[in-house]
């Protein structure tokens, strides 16, 4: 795990990361795309961004995700998470976004792949897993590193407001415990 995290940090292009953070920060709505093991990563960043007041839309169903792509415009941004970068359906989503000139970030393995080629900003994770992945462990860890950096970057852009939203969200959730 430590080796995976180290390799992930070594692959980060700071300019691409900062541009990706700006894209998410300035988007009217952030749409998240990912299926299978990547849906866990999508769900994690979804709840984090929502809690700081960002307008974020995510659904694990690929058919629903495709309808998102159809309703987006240039003021929105997307984040596609796909370790292989060639997941059937997500490549189609990437093509629709590219054709509609919707800016999007991809998180994929370092190897050349269709999704990263189409993306506005491509963030890479190490290519460490075999074709038969036993639980997608290293790809999940490295993708979480990237999404956490995106989250921290967005949070930092408007720290006081996001801090207040996070506190309000925590207070709202704590009502459920009573």
N, C-alpha and C positions, 0 to 999 in steps of 0.2 A: 504493500500500500504506500509506504513512504517513497519507494522508487517511482511509482506511478505519479504521485503528487509532484515529485521533483521534475520528472520528465514533462509533466503538464506545464509547470511554470517555465521551463526552458523553451517551450514552444510558443509562449505568448508573445505576440507582437504588440507592444504597448500602444502604438498609434492606432492599430485596429481595435484594440480593446477600448481605448478612450472614445473612438468614433462610434463604436457599438453602444457604449454607455450613453453618449449624447443622443443617438438615435432613439433609444428606449426612453430616455428622459423627456425628449421633446415630442414623442408620439402622442397623438390624440387618444389612440387605443393601441394596446399591445396585444397581439394575437400569438398564442403559443401553439406549436405543432410538434407532435411526437407520439409514437405508438410503441407498444410493447414495453421493453425495459426503459425506453426514453420517456414514456409517459410519467414515470415516477419522478424524473427530473423536472419535467414540465409542471407537474402538480406542485412540487416544492417551490419553484420560483414563482408560480402563480399565487400561492398563498402569501409568500413574502412580499411581493409587489402590491398585492391587494391591501395588505395590512398597513402599508405606508401611504395609501390613497391613490395609487395608480389605477387607471382603468385597464383591466386585464381580462382577456377572454380565453378560456381553455375548456376543451372537452376531449376526453380520451378516444372518442369514436372518430375514426378516420373520415367517414362520410360527413359527419358534422364539421370536421375541420375543413373539408373541401368547400362546404358552404360558407365558412368564414372567408376563405380566399376570394370567393365570388363577391362578397359584400364589402371588401376593404377598399380604401382609397389611399392616395399618396400621403395623407396626413397620418396614416397609421404606420405601424411597424410590426414585423413578425420576427419570431425566433423559432427556427426549425432545429430540433435536436434529433440527430440520427447518426449513431456511431458509424455505420457503414457508409452513409452518405448516398446510398442507392436503394433505400427502402421503397418498395413499390407503394405507390400512393403519395408518399411524401415528395418523391421526384416530380410527380404530377402537380402537387401543390406548388413546389418551387417554380415550375414552368409557368403556372398561372400568375404567380406573384411577379415573376420576371417580365412576362408579357404585359402585365398591367402597370409595370414600373413602380411596384410597391417595394419599398426598401425592406430588406430582411437580412438577418444575421443567421449564419449556420454554425452549428457546433457538430463537427464530424471528425473522424480520424484523419490523420495527416496525409494518408494516401489520396491520390487524385480521385475525385468522385463527382457525380453529376450535380448534387445539391450545392457543394461548395463552389463549383464553377459558376453556378447561376446566382449565388448570393451576393449581396452588396458588401457584406463583411463576413469573412470566414475565420472562425476561431477553431483552432485545431487541438485535438487530444491525441495522445500517443496511440500508435497502432500496435497494441500488445496482445490482443485476444485472438485466439484461433477461430476458424470458421464455426466450429462447434463450441459455443461459449457456455461455460458452466456458471450460469447465474449472472453473466455480464458484470462481474465485480470491478475489474480495473477500469472499464469504460464508464461505469456509473460513477466511480470515485472521481475520475478526471473531469467528467461532465459537471459534477457538483462543484468542483473547484472553479470551473469557468462561470457557471451560473451564479455562484456566490460572489465572485468578483464583479460580475455585472450588477448584481443587487447592491453590493456595497458602494459601487460607483454611482449608481442612481441615487441611493440614500444620501450620499455625500453632497450631491449637486444641490439639494435643498434640505440641508441637515435639520434645521429647526422645525420646519413644517413636517417633514417625514418623522422626526422624533415625536412630535405632538400626535400625529396620526397613529403611530405605533402604540403610544401610551393609551390613546382613546380606544384603539382596537383591543388592547389587552384588558382595559376596564370593561368594555362591552362583553368580551368573552367571559370575564370573571363573573358576570351576572348569572351565567348559566350554571355556575358551581353552587349557587345558593339555593 
